[in-house]
Amino acid sequence: MKSDASAPRAASVPAFGAVLREYRGKAGLSQKELADRMGVTRNTVVNWEADRCRPDFSVVPRLCTVLRLPLHRLFAMEESGASLSPGEERILSLLRQLSPSGFRLAENLITVLAGEEAASRERTLRESVRLFEVRPGSVAAGSGADVADMLPSFTFLRISSLNASADGVVRVSGDSMEPVYHDGDYVYYQLTESTRPGMDVIVDTDDGAVIKRLAADRTLYSVNTNRPYGPKNDQNTLVIRGRVLGVVSSSDYLSGEELRLAEEIFESDIRSFRRKYHLSEWD
């Protein structure tokens, strides 16, 4: 049967011995020199490179270190994780040239530097981040969202001039306040009874919680004229809970690592929040 010349060919994988021989050459070592470094006979190295046998697994870490041979290359595995940058490769190469005492000195120095960097990140986070209460449920940019019976939660956000006086954040649902606030936006709010016409306010009504703009006659209206907010009768209770300060920006959120660190730094704030609302650590 003829083979199909157009069919793709499987990539050839270098044999264990070939990879070993390649990296021994890169290290500038003869078979005898490698054998001496490994504490084995030259014949053992010959057999490794000829694929007659393989070293014991207990020997492999030492072998990879001596030859600067990545483990995934030795066993023809796909490399996992991010590859080292040229700078990292250079530092690693220098570390491998150090004596044991020099390596320990470098390790101590790196440990000190890493500790200082971690302390600096912690100080920066402590000064630039704080815990914000998240109002349960949402405020409707529409007819009204149910005032949730759930207890509030919390999140950590970066401090800015916009949120410096904020008491919390809440999610917007609906499109009646577009293009100022969009469905799914989180907004900062300040608890206050002092409001004036033109302000955007959070209001609890008999129909639910809403976010609306305050008119000169103290009535509420939608910014989006295609989604008007109908007039309310005298029996409908309207309680203004606070004014809206602005939208939570994507840059206000923390990365996963920053969030993990913030939960450690502000552990006492979290405990105070839980005590305030009688929450257990699992809520």
VMD Tcl script that draws the C-alpha trace (Angstrom):
set ca {
  {0.00 0.00 0.00}
  {1.31 3.41 -0.92}
  {1.70 5.96 1.81}
  {-0.07 9.27 1.44}
  {2.71 11.81 0.96}
  {0.34 14.63 1.85}
  {-0.50 13.16 5.28}
  {1.10 15.05 8.18}
  {3.98 13.30 9.85}
  {4.24 12.97 13.59}
  {6.95 15.18 15.06}
  {9.95 13.18 16.13}
  {10.68 13.28 19.84}
  {14.37 13.21 20.81}
  {15.30 10.07 22.76}
  {16.31 10.35 26.40}
  {19.94 9.59 25.57}
  {20.06 12.13 22.74}
  {18.78 14.91 25.02}
  {21.30 13.93 27.69}
  {24.13 13.99 25.16}
  {22.99 17.37 23.80}
  {23.00 19.06 27.21}
  {26.27 17.40 28.26}
  {27.81 18.99 25.18}
  {26.28 22.37 26.03}
  {27.76 22.07 29.54}
  {31.19 21.35 28.03}
  {31.59 18.08 29.93}
  {33.08 14.82 28.71}
  {31.38 11.54 29.61}
  {34.12 10.94 32.21}
  {33.69 14.43 33.72}
  {29.91 13.99 33.96}
  {30.41 10.58 35.54}
  {32.74 12.08 38.15}
  {30.24 14.84 38.94}
  {27.46 12.27 39.31}
  {29.51 9.75 41.30}
  {29.06 6.99 38.71}
  {31.33 5.24 36.18}
  {31.90 6.50 32.66}
  {30.30 3.30 31.37}
  {27.09 4.23 33.19}
  {26.94 7.55 31.34}
  {27.65 5.75 28.05}
  {24.69 3.44 28.71}
  {22.42 6.39 29.56}
  {23.26 8.17 26.32}
  {22.87 4.93 24.31}
  {19.39 4.43 25.84}
  {20.45 1.08 27.25}
  {19.25 2.18 30.66}
  {18.11 5.27 32.50}
  {19.34 6.83 35.72}
  {17.51 6.13 38.96}
  {14.90 8.79 39.74}
  {16.83 9.82 42.84}
  {19.70 10.83 40.55}
  {17.64 12.86 38.06}
  {17.47 16.15 40.08}
  {21.27 16.21 40.44}
  {21.69 15.35 36.75}
  {19.38 18.18 35.66}
  {21.20 20.64 37.93}
  {24.68 19.69 36.67}
  {23.65 19.91 33.02}
  {21.19 22.82 33.45}
  {18.70 20.51 31.82}
  {14.97 21.28 32.23}
  {13.10 18.23 33.47}
  {10.41 18.54 30.81}
  {13.10 18.39 28.09}
  {14.71 15.31 29.56}
  {11.45 13.36 29.50}
  {10.02 14.99 26.32}
  {7.09 16.49 28.21}
  {5.22 19.66 27.29}
  {6.47 22.58 29.33}
  {3.99 23.67 31.98}
  {3.61 27.14 33.38}
  {5.20 30.34 32.14}
  {8.68 30.14 30.68}
  {11.50 32.09 32.29}
  {12.34 35.51 30.93}
  {15.87 36.17 29.63}
  {16.62 38.06 32.86}
  {15.42 35.17 34.99}
  {17.44 32.72 32.92}
  {20.54 34.90 33.41}
  {20.06 35.09 37.18}
  {19.45 31.34 37.36}
  {22.63 30.73 35.36}
  {24.63 32.90 37.76}
  {23.16 31.15 40.79}
  {24.24 27.79 39.42}
  {27.84 29.02 39.26}
  {27.95 29.85 42.96}
  {29.54 27.72 45.66}
  {27.18 26.35 48.36}
  {28.13 29.19 50.71}
  {27.68 31.76 47.94}
  {24.31 30.25 47.05}
  {23.15 30.52 50.68}
  {24.27 34.16 50.78}
  {22.35 34.89 47.54}
  {19.31 33.05 48.88}
  {19.35 35.13 52.08}
  {19.65 38.35 50.08}
  {16.78 37.37 47.78}
  {14.67 36.44 50.81}
  {15.29 39.87 52.37}
  {14.49 41.68 49.11}
  {11.33 39.63 48.56}
  {10.24 40.39 52.14}
  {10.79 44.12 51.63}
  {8.81 44.00 48.37}
  {5.96 42.17 50.09}
  {5.95 44.72 52.95}
  {5.90 47.56 50.43}
  {2.93 46.02 48.58}
  {1.13 45.60 51.89}
  {1.73 49.24 52.88}
  {0.53 50.45 49.47}
  {-2.58 48.29 49.65}
  {-3.34 49.38 53.21}
  {-3.18 53.05 52.16}
  {-5.04 52.72 48.85}
  {-7.81 50.21 49.56}
  {-10.72 49.95 51.95}
  {-13.71 47.75 52.71}
  {-17.01 48.85 51.14}
  {-20.43 47.59 52.14}
  {-22.44 46.08 49.26}
  {-26.17 46.78 49.59}
  {-28.14 43.56 49.07}
  {-30.22 43.12 45.94}
  {-30.21 45.95 43.42}
  {-31.72 49.35 42.75}
  {-33.88 49.40 39.65}
  {-33.47 51.84 36.85}
  {-37.08 50.93 36.11}
  {-40.28 50.38 38.05}
  {-38.60 49.03 41.16}
  {-36.54 46.15 42.51}
  {-37.60 44.32 45.63}
  {-35.94 45.64 48.76}
  {-34.02 42.51 49.67}
  {-34.35 40.92 53.10}
  {-30.80 39.64 52.72}
  {-28.00 41.07 54.79}
  {-25.34 43.18 53.07}
  {-21.99 41.79 51.99}
  {-18.67 43.55 51.52}
  {-15.94 44.04 48.96}
  {-12.57 45.78 48.72}
  {-12.05 48.64 46.27}
  {-9.35 51.19 45.59}
  {-9.82 54.55 47.27}
  {-10.41 57.52 44.96}
  {-11.68 61.07 45.17}
  {-15.03 59.77 43.90}
  {-15.59 57.19 46.62}
  {-13.84 58.88 49.55}
  {-17.19 59.74 51.17}
  {-19.10 56.67 49.96}
  {-20.92 54.48 52.48}
  {-21.26 51.55 50.12}
  {-21.99 50.27 46.63}
  {-25.10 48.82 45.01}
  {-25.89 47.18 41.68}
  {-28.13 48.86 39.09}
  {-30.71 46.83 37.19}
  {-32.58 48.11 34.17}
  {-31.94 50.80 31.55}
  {-34.08 53.78 32.57}
  {-31.01 55.74 33.74}
  {-28.94 55.18 30.59}
  {-26.60 56.53 29.43}
  {-25.58 57.67 32.93}
  {-25.90 54.24 34.57}
  {-26.19 50.95 32.72}
  {-27.79 47.68 33.66}
  {-25.29 45.73 35.77}
  {-23.24 48.76 36.85}
  {-22.26 49.12 40.49}
  {-22.53 52.64 41.86}
  {-21.16 54.35 44.97}
  {-23.73 55.88 47.28}
  {-23.61 58.12 50.34}
  {-26.23 57.82 53.05}
  {-27.73 61.28 53.50}
  {-31.05 63.04 53.99}
  {-29.68 66.21 52.44}
  {-30.57 66.20 48.75}
  {-31.30 68.80 46.12}
  {-32.84 68.85 42.64}
  {-30.63 67.34 39.97}
  {-29.15 64.73 42.29}
  {-29.38 61.04 41.49}
  {-30.78 59.27 44.52}
  {-31.50 55.79 45.85}
  {-35.07 55.51 47.02}
  {-37.01 52.75 48.75}
  {-40.62 52.74 47.56}
  {-43.64 50.50 48.08}
  {-42.84 49.08 44.62}
  {-39.20 48.43 45.49}
  {-35.83 50.18 45.45}
  {-35.04 52.53 42.57}
  {-32.32 54.86 41.36}
  {-33.78 58.07 39.93}
  {-33.06 61.76 39.44}
  {-34.67 64.30 41.74}
  {-36.73 66.99 40.01}
  {-37.26 70.56 41.22}
  {-40.68 69.60 42.62}
  {-39.07 66.70 44.54}
  {-40.58 64.08 42.25}
  {-38.46 61.37 40.68}
  {-37.79 60.87 36.98}
  {-35.75 58.67 34.65}
  {-32.84 60.04 32.61}
  {-33.76 57.75 29.70}
  {-36.85 59.38 28.20}
  {-37.77 56.08 26.55}
  {-38.22 54.57 30.03}
  {-40.29 57.15 31.96}
  {-40.96 56.73 35.66}
  {-44.66 57.16 36.27}
  {-46.12 59.47 38.91}
  {-46.82 58.05 42.36}
  {-49.93 58.63 44.42}
  {-49.95 59.99 47.95}
  {-50.28 56.51 49.44}
  {-46.96 55.37 47.95}
  {-44.18 55.73 50.51}
  {-40.90 57.15 49.15}
  {-37.84 57.11 51.41}
  {-34.64 58.59 50.05}
  {-31.75 56.47 51.33}
  {-28.88 58.43 49.85}
  {-27.31 60.08 46.86}
  {-25.36 58.41 44.09}
  {-21.74 59.51 43.77}
  {-20.82 57.71 40.55}
  {-20.10 54.40 38.86}
  {-17.57 51.92 40.21}
  {-14.80 51.88 37.61}
  {-13.14 48.68 36.43}
  {-9.84 50.12 37.71}
  {-11.31 50.27 41.24}
  {-11.43 46.47 41.50}
  {-8.51 44.45 42.86}
  {-6.74 41.57 41.20}
  {-7.12 38.10 42.70}
  {-3.77 38.30 44.51}
  {-4.50 41.83 45.80}
  {-7.90 40.66 47.05}
  {-6.34 37.74 48.91}
  {-3.82 40.09 50.54}
  {-6.52 42.64 51.40}
  {-8.51 39.96 53.24}
  {-5.44 39.31 55.39}
  {-4.58 42.99 55.98}
  {-8.14 44.06 56.83}
  {-9.01 41.02 58.92}
  {-10.11 43.23 61.85}
  {-12.39 45.27 59.54}
  {-13.99 42.06 58.29}
  {-14.58 40.89 61.86}
  {-16.18 44.23 62.75}
  {-18.44 44.02 59.70}
  {-19.52 40.50 60.62}
  {-20.24 41.52 64.21}
  {-22.27 44.52 63.03}
  {-24.63 42.30 61.03}
  {-24.33 39.21 63.24}
  {-22.76 37.20 60.44}
  {-20.84 33.99 60.92}
  {-17.57 33.47 59.05}
  {-19.43 31.24 56.58}
  {-22.07 33.85 55.60}
}
mol new
graphics top color blue
foreach p $ca { graphics top sphere $p radius 0.5 }
foreach p [lrange $ca 0 end-1] q [lrange $ca 1 end] { graphics top cylinder $p $q radius 0.2 }
display resetview
